[in-house]
């Protein structure tokens, strides 16, 4: 389970709470996998885990968040 988000510029945000995990796709960024509904600094956000192509290793993949406009 994720416990923090590391931003590309070096900032780090602790995840306060995980509300939900479900299979989903990101409509803004593309990609498909598990969508985590999380609370960071009191605000809800979606965190995605896109599984890698190696079916033998289910923990292999990439994490990402959608950029807010």
N, C-alpha and C positions, 0 to 999 in steps of 0.2 A: 504494500500500500504506500502511496506517495505521502511524504510528510512535509515537503517544501518544494518551491519552484525556484529554479536558478535562471535568472534572466541573462541574455547574451552580454549585457553591459556590466555584469558582475553583481548586480543586485540580487538579493535572495529574499523570498517571502515564505513564511511559515504557513502551512495549511492549518486553519483552525479546526475544521471539521469536514468530514466527507458525508454527504447526504445520500448519494445514490450512485450506483454503478450499473451501466446497461450497455448492450451493444448499440452502436450508433455510428453515424458518419458526420464529418464536419462539412457543413454546406458552404462555409466561407473559405476554408483552407484546403478542402479536399481530404482524402484519406478516410479510412474506415477502421474501426476497432472498438475499444471500450471508451465510453464517455463517463467521466467522473464529475458529478456535481459537487463542487467544493466551496467552502467559505474561506476567504482570505481577507484579513483585516475587516471583517464584518460584511463583506460583499460577496455575492454569489458569482461563481465563474465556472466555466467548463474546462476540464483538463482531459486530453485525449491520449490514449495509448494505442498506437498502431503496431500490430504484431508484424514481426519480420517474416520472411518467406521460409524459414527453417522450421518445419512442422515438429521437429524433434525437440526444439527448445522454445517453449511457449512464453518464456520471460524475455526473449530477445525481441527488440523492436525499438520504437522511438516515442518519446513523450512530446506533446506540443499543446499550446493554447492558441485560441483564435485571437488575432489582433483586434482590439476594439477601435472603432472609428469615432 
